[in-house]
Amino acid sequence: MFQNQKFISALVNEEIYLHVLCEEDAQDVYEAIIDSLAHLQKYPATIPWVLNEQSLENTKLYCQHIQDNLSKNKDIVFVIRHKKTARLIGLVGLHNICWEISRLEIGFWGNTAFNKQGLMKQAIQLLLNVLQVHYRFKRIEAFVDQENQEARKLCETLNFQLEHIMRNELRNPVDSSFRHLCVYTIVSG
């Protein structure tokens, strides 16, 4: 029943809009990655792609990959843009979607040019509302590196609960140290 359910492709509020990532977004995504790379590289255990060579071509391939997988409804990635300027604020992805038990994982990263403006919070809250009200997801998970205090704070302000910390769950690919992984959840019903 849920497997072929059509997923919403765009959301909007007064300041931001979200739409499903497409190849036309590649240039802006690439520029946001470059602008934010130093910050993102602090957390390579949970964001391993930041260690790859960053190029416009690789970003285009990523966008194509997301589009190719869209019809499977297993992974959906949204671009977050500023409504007035159309500048890219960040990406938010829905991963490992299990329609049968109404469960998914959410991941996000933001363009550091928009830090501390509350725009990522607005975007994720907008998406969470649709997930919980329209699609009736019962479990939404966010996996965050314990050292990523900004992402942890964002989860907490969005009413995710820290369910547990998986100690030594990940290995940092840069220095081989172990990292703890925080499991944040929103559980309803």
Backbone hydrogen bonds, N-H to C=O, Kabsch-Sander energy under -0.5 kcal/mol:
donor,donor_aa,acceptor,acceptor_aa,energy
5,Q,2,F,-2.1
11,L,18,L,-2.2
13,N,16,I,-2.5
17,Y,81,R,-2.1
18,L,11,L,-3.0
19,H,79,V,-1.6
20,V,9,S,-1.8
21,L,77,V,-2.9
25,D,22,C,-2.1
26,A,23,E,-1.7
29,V,25,D,-2.6
30,Y,26,A,-3.0
31,E,27,Q,-2.4
32,A,28,D,-2.2
33,I,29,V,-2.5
34,I,30,Y,-2.5
35,D,31,E,-2.5
36,S,32,A,-1.7
37,L,33,I,-1.1
37,L,34,I,-0.6
40,L,36,S,-2.5
41,Q,37,L,-2.6
42,K,39,H,-1.6
43,Y,40,L,-1.8
46,T,43,Y,-0.9
47,I,43,Y,-1.8
50,V,47,I,-1.8
51,L,48,P,-1.8
52,N,49,W,-1.2
55,S,53,E,-0.6
59,T,55,S,-2.0
60,K,56,L,-2.4
61,L,57,E,-2.2
62,Y,58,N,-2.1
63,C,59,T,-2.3
64,Q,60,K,-2.4
65,H,61,L,-2.5
66,I,62,Y,-2.4
67,Q,63,C,-2.3
68,D,64,Q,-2.8
69,N,65,H,-1.7
70,L,66,I,-0.8
70,L,67,Q,-0.7
71,S,67,Q,-0.5
72,K,69,N,-1.3
73,N,70,L,-1.6
74,K,69,N,-0.7
76,I,94,L,-2.4
78,F,92,V,-3.1
79,V,19,H,-3.3
80,I,90,G,-2.8
81,R,17,Y,-2.9
81,R,79,V,-0.5
82,H,87,R,-2.4
83,K,15,E,-3.3
86,A,82,H,-2.5
89,I,80,I,-3.3
90,G,80,I,-1.3
91,L,109,W,-2.2
92,V,78,F,-2.1
93,G,107,G,-3.2
94,L,76,I,-3.4
95,H,93,G,-0.6
95,H,105,E,-3.1
97,I,74,K,-1.8
98,C,103,R,-3.3
99,W,97,I,-0.6
101,I,98,C,-0.6
102,S,98,C,-0.5
102,S,99,W,-0.5
103,R,98,C,-2.0
104,L,139,R,-1.9
105,E,95,H,-2.7
106,I,141,E,-3.2
107,G,93,G,-2.3
109,W,91,L,-2.0
111,N,89,I,-3.5
114,F,111,N,-2.4
115,N,112,T,-1.5
117,Q,114,F,-1.1
122,Q,118,G,-2.0
123,A,119,L,-2.4
124,I,120,M,-2.8
125,Q,121,K,-2.6
126,L,122,Q,-2.4
127,L,123,A,-2.1
128,L,124,I,-3.0
129,N,125,Q,-2.4
130,V,126,L,-1.5
131,L,127,L,-2.5
132,Q,128,L,-2.6
133,V,129,N,-2.7
134,H,129,N,-0.5
134,H,130,V,-1.1
135,Y,130,V,-2.0
137,F,131,L,-2.8
138,K,102,S,-2.0
139,R,102,S,-2.0
140,I,186,I,-2.3
141,E,104,L,-2.4
142,A,184,Y,-2.7
144,V,142,A,-0.6
144,V,182,C,-2.5
146,Q,180,H,-2.5
148,N,145,D,-2.0
149,Q,147,E,-1.8
152,R,148,N,-2.2
153,K,149,Q,-2.5
154,L,150,E,-2.2
155,C,151,A,-2.4
156,E,152,R,-2.3
157,T,153,K,-2.5
158,L,154,L,-1.3
159,N,156,E,-1.4
160,F,155,C,-2.5
161,Q,185,T,-3.2
163,E,161,Q,-1.1
163,E,183,V,-2.6
164,H,183,V,-1.2
166,M,164,H,-0.5
166,M,181,L,-3.1
167,R,165,I,-1.0
169,E,166,M,-1.1
169,E,179,R,-0.8
170,L,179,R,-2.1
172,N,170,L,-0.5
172,N,177,S,-3.7
176,S,172,N,-2.3
179,R,170,L,-3.4
181,L,166,M,-2.3
182,C,144,V,-3.4
182,C,180,H,-0.5
183,V,164,H,-3.0
184,Y,142,A,-3.0
184,Y,182,C,-0.7
185,T,161,Q,-2.5
186,I,140,I,-2.1
188,S,138,K,-2.1
